[in-house]
Amino acid sequence: MKILIRGARVMDPASGFDAVADVAVAAGRIIAMQKIAGDFAPNKLIEGQGCILMPGLVDLAVRLGEPGHEHEGMLESEMAAAVAGGISSVVCAPDTDPVLDEAGLVEMLKYRAEKLHQARVFPLGALTRGLQGAVLTEMVQLTEAGCVGFSQAEVALENTQVLQRALQYASTFGYSVWLRPQELHLGKGVAASGALATRMGLSGIPVAAETIALHTIFELMRSTGARVHLCRLSSAAGVELVRQAKRDGLPVSCDVSINSLHLTEMDMGYFDSRARLNPPLRQQRDREALRAALADGTIDVLVSDHTPVAEDAKMLPFAEAEPGATGMELLLSLALKWSRDDGVSLQRALAVLSNQPARVLGSALGSLQASVGRIAVGGVADLCLFDPEAAWTVSPKLLRSQSKHTPFAGYELPGRVRCTLVGGQVAFEA
């Protein structure tokens, strides 16, 4: 299919390109920018005046509901939510049912996703069998099946020796390990430790749960040489440790969720289970440190942390409710809000959604490495066209995700996605 996107402001954070230009797409690839051949005859014309054309968003923290959690989200609904949010590539966690610890399960998930012709799915394989923290998975086989890294998802490892062996093995083959820094025994609460949690009678998770885990991870990285991506940093103290690790030259990257970037523990209100999240919402000083770190590059990527939760699992007392919130359809708008609120450049706001997450994936993208997260002639046409001036109010019932729970309900946000292209095909059009 031949597509011409006309008159949009084209922004590619990877190259710094920023100009009003026409973009021609054919056979799934970008074939021309600015100067379009006179004999190019598009099958579809997309008017982009007043809109920004950026690379398709790459979301590194998504749960898709399949396999095993179809009551919380079907692959069809969550993929529809992704492209409606301008997301062309998602990385999904291995804590499905069954766990993604065998090549056949990974291949089936990728096959199901490809049949939908919407966003690309890049699975993370389980670091240990069944996420039980005892026996390492067959990382080579899982990588050949399509895994881009290895993770314990939300299941903290109790045995440091197992983590050491996992990092040694991953380092040997050049694989990346994705870890959420959380010490097992300190991380069993439901809210951030502090005066508010105490007054509410909620069990707390101290900042030390994150920093102790970070210290352990960094020491093991030094001894093994492994590359680690830290998932959903949540504290000011954690930010400082990551900043120092990067100064020391450790091969570490990290992300923060839209929830921690915008919300604090005060958003729990009167036990609002929509704010029951992992990691827990922390104090204002933590939020401000996270925002500053995302702006200065200490934190590399912004993620949706999209976790669909069934209605009956969310409508429970706060401490009993299942943690998680829908987020893919909010990711771009909340990045734009952060940019405007903090005076961060638009290029940086788009970078943490596109080329920065693509850089984290690196060579795991295979033949797509030169295309995902960027706009370049000859590259695969994964594109997002959005109107930065269009405001909208978050209405859960209008979200395409099967799960409607979000702590941002009622927020007025900037930026509406007009069109999403994946592989040169229109996957979403408003």
C-alpha positions as CSV (number, residue, x, y, z in Angstrom):
1,M,0.0,0.0,0.0
2,K,1.2,3.5,-0.9
3,I,0.6,6.2,1.6
4,L,1.4,9.9,1.6
5,I,1.4,11.9,4.8
6,R,1.3,15.5,3.8
7,G,2.2,18.7,5.7
8,A,3.0,17.3,9.1
9,R,5.8,18.5,11.4
10,V,8.1,15.5,11.3
11,M,10.1,15.0,14.5
12,D,12.7,12.2,14.8
13,P,14.5,12.5,18.1
14,A,17.1,9.9,17.0
15,S,18.5,12.2,14.3
16,G,17.3,15.5,15.6
17,F,15.2,16.1,12.4
18,D,12.5,18.6,13.0
19,A,10.7,20.2,10.0
20,V,7.4,20.3,8.2
21,A,7.7,17.7,5.5
22,D,5.8,15.2,3.4
23,V,6.5,11.5,4.0
24,A,5.9,8.8,1.4
25,V,5.4,5.1,2.4
26,A,5.4,2.1,0.1
27,A,5.8,-1.6,0.6
28,G,5.9,-1.1,4.4
29,R,8.9,1.3,4.3
30,I,9.5,5.1,4.2
31,I,10.7,5.7,0.6
32,A,11.0,9.5,0.6
33,M,10.8,12.6,2.9
34,Q,10.5,16.2,1.9
35,K,11.1,15.7,-1.8
36,I,8.5,13.3,-3.1
37,A,8.7,12.0,-6.7
38,G,6.2,13.5,-9.0
39,D,5.0,10.1,-10.2
40,F,4.3,8.8,-6.7
41,A,0.6,7.8,-6.7
42,P,-0.6,7.0,-3.2
43,N,-3.5,4.8,-2.4
44,K,-4.2,6.8,0.7
45,L,-3.6,10.4,1.5
46,I,-3.3,11.5,5.2
47,E,-3.4,15.2,5.9
48,G,-1.0,16.1,8.6
49,Q,-1.3,19.9,8.9
50,G,-1.1,21.0,12.5
51,C,0.0,17.5,13.6
52,I,3.3,16.0,14.6
53,L,4.6,12.9,12.9
54,M,6.9,10.9,15.2
55,P,8.3,7.3,15.3
56,G,5.8,4.8,16.6
57,L,6.0,4.6,20.4
58,V,7.9,1.8,22.0
59,D,6.5,0.7,25.3
60,L,8.8,-1.4,27.4
61,A,6.3,-2.4,30.2
62,V,3.1,-4.0,29.0
63,R,0.9,-6.9,30.1
64,L,-1.4,-8.2,27.4
65,G,-3.7,-10.6,29.4
66,E,-2.7,-13.6,27.3
67,P,-2.0,-16.4,27.9
68,G,-3.9,-17.2,31.1
69,H,-5.4,-13.8,32.1
70,E,-8.1,-13.4,29.4
71,H,-10.6,-12.2,32.0
72,E,-8.4,-9.2,32.6
73,G,-7.5,-8.5,28.9
74,M,-7.6,-10.2,25.6
75,L,-4.8,-9.8,23.1
76,E,-7.2,-8.2,20.6
77,S,-8.4,-5.5,23.1
78,E,-4.9,-4.7,24.4
79,M,-3.4,-4.5,20.9
80,A,-6.2,-2.1,19.9
81,A,-5.4,0.0,23.0
82,A,-1.7,0.1,22.0
83,V,-2.2,1.4,18.5
84,A,-4.9,3.9,19.7
85,G,-2.1,5.3,21.9
86,G,0.3,5.6,19.0
87,I,2.3,2.6,20.2
88,S,3.8,0.4,17.4
89,S,6.0,-1.9,19.6
90,V,5.4,-3.4,23.1
91,V,7.6,-5.4,25.4
92,C,5.5,-7.8,27.4
93,A,6.4,-9.4,30.8
94,P,6.8,-13.2,31.2
95,D,4.4,-13.5,34.2
96,T,1.6,-15.0,32.1
97,D,-0.1,-18.3,32.8
98,P,1.7,-20.5,31.9
99,V,4.9,-18.5,32.4
100,L,6.9,-17.7,29.3
101,D,9.7,-20.1,30.2
102,E,9.5,-22.4,27.1
103,A,10.2,-21.5,23.4
104,G,6.8,-22.9,22.3
105,L,4.9,-20.5,24.5
106,V,6.8,-17.5,23.2
107,E,6.4,-18.6,19.6
108,M,2.6,-19.0,20.1
109,L,2.3,-15.5,21.6
110,K,4.2,-13.9,18.8
111,Y,2.1,-15.8,16.2
112,R,-1.1,-14.7,17.8
113,A,0.1,-11.1,17.9
114,E,1.3,-11.1,14.3
115,K,-2.1,-12.4,13.1
116,L,-3.7,-9.3,14.5
117,H,-1.6,-7.0,12.3
118,Q,-1.4,-4.3,14.9
119,A,1.5,-3.5,17.3
120,R,4.7,-5.6,17.3
121,V,5.1,-7.7,20.4
122,F,8.6,-8.4,21.9
123,P,8.3,-10.9,24.8
124,L,10.6,-11.1,27.7
125,G,11.5,-14.6,28.7
126,A,11.4,-15.8,32.3
127,L,14.8,-15.7,34.0
128,T,14.0,-18.8,36.1
129,R,11.6,-21.7,35.4
130,G,8.1,-20.8,36.5
131,L,9.6,-17.5,38.0
132,Q,10.3,-19.7,41.0
133,G,13.8,-18.4,41.5
134,A,15.6,-21.7,41.5
135,V,16.5,-23.0,38.1
136,L,17.6,-20.9,35.1
137,T,15.6,-21.1,31.9
138,E,17.1,-22.1,28.5
139,M,18.0,-18.6,27.5
140,V,19.4,-19.5,24.1
141,Q,16.2,-21.3,23.1
142,L,14.0,-18.5,24.3
143,T,16.1,-15.9,22.4
144,E,15.8,-18.0,19.2
145,A,12.0,-18.1,19.8
146,G,11.9,-14.3,19.9
147,C,12.7,-13.1,23.5
148,V,14.5,-9.7,23.7
149,G,15.6,-10.2,27.3
150,F,15.0,-12.0,30.6
151,S,13.0,-11.0,33.6
152,Q,11.5,-12.1,36.9
153,A,8.6,-9.6,36.3
154,E,7.2,-8.8,39.8
155,V,8.7,-11.9,41.5
156,A,11.8,-10.8,43.5
157,L,14.7,-13.3,43.6
158,E,15.4,-14.5,47.1
159,N,18.6,-16.3,46.3
160,T,21.4,-13.9,45.3
161,Q,23.5,-16.8,44.0
162,V,20.8,-17.6,41.5
163,L,20.9,-14.0,40.3
164,Q,24.6,-14.0,40.1
165,R,24.5,-17.2,37.9
166,A,21.8,-15.7,35.7
167,L,23.9,-12.5,35.1
168,Q,27.0,-14.6,34.4
169,Y,25.1,-16.7,31.9
170,A,23.4,-13.6,30.3
171,S,26.7,-11.8,30.1
172,T,28.3,-14.8,28.3
173,F,25.8,-14.6,25.5
174,G,25.3,-10.9,25.4
175,Y,21.7,-11.0,26.7
176,S,20.1,-8.3,28.8
177,V,18.4,-8.9,32.1
178,W,15.4,-6.8,33.1
179,L,14.9,-6.5,36.9
180,R,12.6,-4.5,39.0
181,P,14.7,-3.6,42.1
182,Q,12.8,-4.9,45.1
183,E,14.1,-6.8,48.0
184,L,11.8,-9.7,48.6
185,H,11.1,-9.4,52.3
186,L,10.9,-5.7,52.5
187,G,8.7,-5.4,49.4
188,K,5.6,-7.2,50.7
189,G,3.5,-4.1,51.7
190,V,0.8,-2.4,49.7
191,A,1.8,1.3,50.0
192,A,4.9,3.4,50.4
193,S,6.2,3.5,54.0
194,G,5.6,6.8,55.7
195,A,3.2,8.8,57.8
196,L,0.3,8.5,55.4
197,A,0.5,4.7,55.2
198,T,0.7,4.5,59.0
199,R,-2.3,6.7,59.5
200,M,-4.3,4.6,56.9
201,G,-3.2,1.4,58.6
202,L,-1.6,0.1,55.4
203,S,1.5,-2.1,55.4
204,G,4.4,-0.2,54.0
205,I,7.2,-0.8,51.5
206,P,10.3,1.3,52.5
207,V,12.6,3.0,50.0
208,A,15.2,0.6,51.3
209,A,13.4,-2.3,49.5
210,E,14.5,-0.6,46.3
211,T,18.0,0.7,47.3
212,I,19.1,-2.6,48.8
213,A,18.2,-4.4,45.6
214,L,20.0,-1.8,43.6
215,H,23.2,-2.2,45.6
216,T,23.0,-5.9,45.1
217,I,22.4,-5.6,41.3
218,F,25.2,-3.2,40.8
219,E,27.7,-5.2,42.7
220,L,26.8,-8.3,40.7
221,M,27.0,-6.3,37.5
222,R,30.6,-5.2,38.4
223,S,31.6,-8.9,38.9
224,T,29.8,-10.4,35.9
225,G,29.8,-7.6,33.3
226,A,26.1,-8.2,32.6
227,R,23.9,-5.6,31.0
228,V,20.8,-4.8,33.1
229,H,17.7,-2.8,32.5
230,L,16.0,-1.6,35.7
231,C,12.2,-1.5,35.5
232,R,10.1,1.2,37.1
233,L,12.3,3.1,39.4
234,S,10.3,4.8,42.2
235,S,12.4,6.7,44.6
236,A,14.8,9.7,44.8
237,A,17.4,7.5,46.6
238,G,17.2,5.0,43.7
239,V,17.7,7.7,41.2
240,E,21.0,8.7,42.9
241,L,22.3,5.2,42.9
242,V,21.5,4.8,39.2
243,R,23.2,8.1,38.5
244,Q,26.4,7.0,40.3
245,A,26.3,3.6,38.6
246,K,26.2,5.3,35.2
247,R,29.1,7.6,36.2
248,D,31.0,4.4,37.1
249,G,30.4,3.1,33.5
250,L,28.1,0.2,34.4
251,P,26.0,-0.9,31.4
252,V,22.7,-0.1,33.0
253,S,19.5,1.6,31.7
254,C,16.2,2.2,33.5
255,D,12.7,3.4,33.1
256,V,9.9,5.0,35.1
257,S,6.2,4.6,34.9
258,I,3.6,7.3,34.0
259,N,2.1,6.6,37.4
260,S,5.3,7.4,39.4
261,L,6.0,10.4,37.1
262,H,2.8,12.2,37.8
263,L,1.3,10.8,41.1
264,T,2.2,10.7,44.7
265,E,0.9,8.7,47.7
266,M,-1.7,11.5,48.3
267,D,-3.5,10.2,45.2
268,M,-4.6,7.1,47.2
269,G,-7.2,9.4,48.6
270,Y,-9.7,7.5,50.8
271,F,-8.3,4.1,49.9
272,D,-8.9,4.5,46.1
273,S,-7.9,1.1,44.7
274,R,-7.2,2.6,41.3
275,A,-4.0,3.9,43.0
276,R,-3.0,0.4,44.2
277,L,0.1,0.0,42.1
278,N,3.5,-1.7,41.9
279,P,5.8,0.0,42.7
280,P,3.7,2.0,45.2
281,L,3.2,5.7,44.8
282,R,5.7,7.6,46.9
283,Q,6.2,11.0,48.4
284,Q,6.4,14.3,46.4
285,R,10.2,14.5,46.7
286,D,10.5,11.1,45.0
287,R,8.2,12.2,42.2
288,E,10.2,15.4,41.6
289,A,13.5,13.5,41.6
290,L,12.1,11.1,39.0
291,R,10.8,13.9,36.8
292,A,14.2,15.6,36.9
293,A,16.1,12.4,36.2
294,L,13.9,11.6,33.2
295,A,14.7,15.1,31.9
296,D,18.5,14.9,32.4
297,G,18.8,11.4,31.0
298,T,19.6,9.5,34.2
299,I,16.3,7.7,33.6
300,D,16.2,6.6,29.9
301,V,12.6,5.6,29.2
302,L,9.0,6.4,30.1
303,V,6.7,3.4,30.2
304,S,2.9,2.9,30.6
305,D,3.2,0.0,33.0
306,H,0.0,-1.2,31.4
307,T,-1.5,-3.9,33.7
308,P,-5.1,-4.8,33.0
309,V,-7.0,-5.8,36.1
310,A,-10.4,-7.5,36.2
311,E,-13.3,-5.6,37.7
312,D,-13.8,-8.0,40.6
313,A,-10.1,-7.9,41.5
314,K,-10.0,-4.1,41.6
315,M,-13.2,-3.4,43.4
316,L,-11.9,-4.7,46.8
317,P,-10.6,-3.0,49.9
318,F,-7.3,-1.2,49.1
319,A,-5.0,-3.7,50.7
320,E,-6.8,-6.7,49.0
321,A,-7.2,-5.2,45.5
322,E,-4.9,-6.4,42.7
323,P,-2.3,-3.8,41.8
324,G,-2.2,-2.4,38.3
325,A,-3.8,0.1,35.9
326,T,-4.4,0.6,32.3
327,G,-2.0,3.0,30.6
328,M,-1.1,2.5,27.0
329,E,-3.7,5.0,25.7
330,L,-2.4,7.6,28.2
331,L,1.3,7.3,27.6
332,L,1.8,9.9,24.9
333,S,-0.5,12.5,26.5
334,L,1.2,12.1,29.9
335,A,4.6,12.5,28.3
336,L,3.4,15.8,26.7
337,K,1.9,16.9,30.0
338,W,5.3,16.3,31.8
339,S,7.0,18.2,29.0
340,R,4.8,21.2,29.3
341,D,4.6,21.2,33.1
342,D,8.4,21.0,33.6
343,G,9.6,22.9,30.6
344,V,11.2,19.9,29.0
345,S,11.9,20.0,25.3
346,L,9.4,18.3,23.0
347,Q,12.3,16.4,21.5
348,R,13.2,14.9,24.9
349,A,9.6,14.0,25.6
350,L,9.3,12.1,22.3
351,A,12.8,10.5,22.7
352,V,11.9,8.8,26.0
353,L,9.0,7.1,24.1
354,S,10.7,6.2,20.8
355,N,14.5,6.0,20.2
356,Q,15.5,5.7,23.8
357,P,13.5,2.5,24.4
358,A,14.6,1.2,21.0
359,R,18.2,1.8,22.2
360,V,17.5,-0.3,25.3
361,L,16.4,-3.2,23.1
362,G,19.4,-2.7,20.9
363,S,20.5,-5.7,18.9
364,A,17.6,-7.8,20.3
365,L,15.5,-6.1,17.6
366,G,17.4,-7.9,14.9
367,S,16.7,-6.6,11.4
368,L,14.4,-3.9,12.9
369,Q,17.2,-2.3,14.9
370,A,17.8,0.4,12.4
371,S,14.1,1.2,12.0
372,V,12.2,0.9,15.3
373,G,12.0,4.2,17.2
374,R,13.2,6.4,14.3
375,I,12.1,7.9,11.0
376,A,14.5,7.3,8.2
377,V,14.3,6.8,4.5
378,G,14.5,3.1,3.8
379,G,13.4,2.2,7.3
380,V,10.2,0.3,8.3
381,A,7.3,2.7,8.5
382,D,6.2,2.5,12.2
383,L,4.8,6.0,12.7
384,C,2.5,8.0,15.0
385,L,0.6,11.1,13.8
386,F,-0.8,13.2,16.7
387,D,-2.4,16.6,17.2
388,P,-0.4,18.2,20.1
389,E,-3.0,20.9,20.7
390,A,-6.1,18.6,20.9
391,A,-7.1,18.2,24.6
392,W,-9.2,15.3,25.9
393,T,-10.6,14.1,29.2
394,V,-9.8,10.6,30.3
395,S,-13.0,8.7,30.4
396,P,-12.4,5.0,31.4
397,K,-15.5,3.7,29.6
398,L,-14.1,5.0,26.3
399,L,-10.7,3.3,26.7
400,R,-10.1,0.4,24.3
401,S,-8.4,-1.7,26.8
402,Q,-10.6,-4.4,28.4
403,S,-9.5,-3.0,31.7
404,K,-10.9,0.4,32.5
405,H,-9.1,1.2,35.8
406,T,-6.8,4.2,35.8
407,P,-5.9,6.7,38.5
408,F,-6.0,9.4,35.8
409,A,-9.8,9.2,35.3
410,G,-11.1,12.7,34.8
411,Y,-7.7,14.3,33.9
412,E,-7.7,16.7,31.0
413,L,-4.6,15.8,28.9
414,P,-3.0,17.3,25.8
415,G,-2.4,15.4,22.5
416,R,-4.7,13.1,20.5
417,V,-3.4,10.3,18.3
418,R,-4.8,10.7,14.7
419,C,-3.2,7.8,13.0
420,T,-0.8,4.9,13.8
421,L,1.1,3.0,11.1
422,V,2.8,-0.3,11.8
423,G,4.9,-1.8,9.0
424,G,3.4,0.7,6.6
425,Q,-0.2,-0.3,7.3
426,V,-2.8,1.8,9.0
427,A,-3.4,0.1,12.3
428,F,-5.4,3.0,13.8
429,E,-7.1,6.1,12.5
430,A,-9.3,8.4,14.5
